[in-house]
Amino acid sequence: MSDNPDFEIVVKEIKQNKSKQSYKKLDFKFIESYISIQPDAEKIMREYEAIKISAKSLGRSVYPDTKRWFLEKFSSEDKPFDMDEATREIETAAAQAGAAA
């Protein structure tokens, strides 16, 4: 303090981009659950596995490539992927499967 008497500590606030879409709970388990409730789940699951294998073979991180593919597959320009809606769809399918068993 004696060496730098004018020194001040300033807390800087990080600006958040409010328009950016966040996919906080989008992990491999969620992706696999969502794919499993689709009408053509087997075909989509093969694509998903191919994307993961491709990323690994190229020495790239698997998650970013998989996430990009998933969002492109289940989004459109008109309607971006909605995590809340997808979560409800997964829960509804699980409840229906539980009721059927």
C-alpha positions in Angstrom: 0.0 0.0 0.0 2.8 2.4 0.8 4.5 1.7 -2.6 1.2 2.4 -4.5 -0.9 4.8 -2.5 -3.2 5.5 -5.4 -4.0 1.9 -6.0 -7.7 1.0 -6.0 -9.5 -2.3 -6.3 -12.3 -2.1 -8.8 -14.9 -4.8 -9.2 -15.7 -5.2 -12.9 -19.1 -6.5 -14.0 -19.1 -9.0 -16.9 -21.6 -8.1 -19.6 -24.0 -10.9 -20.4 -25.3 -11.3 -23.9 -29.1 -11.6 -23.2 -29.9 -12.7 -26.8 -27.5 -15.7 -26.7 -29.3 -19.1 -26.4 -28.0 -21.2 -23.5 -28.0 -25.0 -23.4 -26.8 -25.6 -19.8 -28.2 -29.1 -19.4 -27.4 -30.3 -22.9 -25.1 -33.2 -22.2 -24.6 -36.6 -23.8 -27.2 -38.3 -21.6 -29.8 -35.6 -22.5 -29.0 -35.9 -26.2 -29.4 -39.7 -26.1 -32.7 -39.4 -24.2 -34.0 -36.9 -26.7 -33.0 -39.0 -29.7 -34.6 -42.1 -28.1 -38.1 -40.5 -28.2 -37.9 -39.6 -31.9 -39.9 -41.6 -34.5 -36.7 -42.6 -36.4 -34.5 -43.0 -33.2 -32.4 -45.9 -34.5 -31.3 -44.0 -37.7 -30.6 -40.8 -35.7 -28.7 -42.7 -33.0 -26.4 -44.1 -35.8 -25.8 -40.6 -37.0 -25.0 -39.5 -33.5 -22.5 -42.3 -32.9 -20.9 -41.5 -36.3 -20.4 -37.9 -35.3 -18.8 -38.9 -32.0 -16.5 -41.4 -33.8 -15.6 -38.9 -36.5 -14.6 -36.2 -33.9 -12.5 -38.7 -32.0 -10.7 -39.9 -35.2 -9.9 -36.3 -36.2 -8.4 -35.7 -32.7 -11.1 -33.1 -31.9 -13.2 -32.6 -28.8 -16.3 -34.8 -29.1 -18.8 -32.6 -27.3 -18.7 -29.4 -29.4 -19.0 -31.4 -32.7 -21.9 -33.5 -31.2 -23.6 -30.4 -29.8 -23.4 -28.6 -33.1 -24.8 -31.6 -35.0 -27.6 -32.0 -32.5 -28.7 -28.4 -32.6 -28.6 -28.3 -36.4 -30.6 -31.6 -36.5 -33.3 -30.5 -34.2 -33.5 -26.7 -34.9 -34.5 -24.5 -37.8 -34.1 -20.9 -38.6 -37.7 -20.3 -37.6 -37.6 -22.3 -34.4 -34.4 -22.8 -32.4 -34.0 -25.9 -30.2 -36.0 -25.3 -26.9 -34.5 -27.1 -23.9 -37.6 -26.7 -21.8 -39.9 -28.1 -24.4 -37.5 -31.0 -25.1 -37.3 -31.8 -21.3 -41.1 -31.9 -21.1 -41.2 -34.2 -24.2 -38.6 -36.6 -22.5 -40.5 -36.6 -19.2 -43.9 -37.2 -21.0 -42.4 -40.2 -23.0 -40.9 -41.6 -19.7 -44.2 -41.3 -17.9 -46.1 -43.0 -20.8 -43.5 -45.8 -20.9 -43.9 -46.2 -17.1 -47.6 -46.3 -17.4 -47.5 -48.9 -20.2 -45.2 -51.2 -18.2 
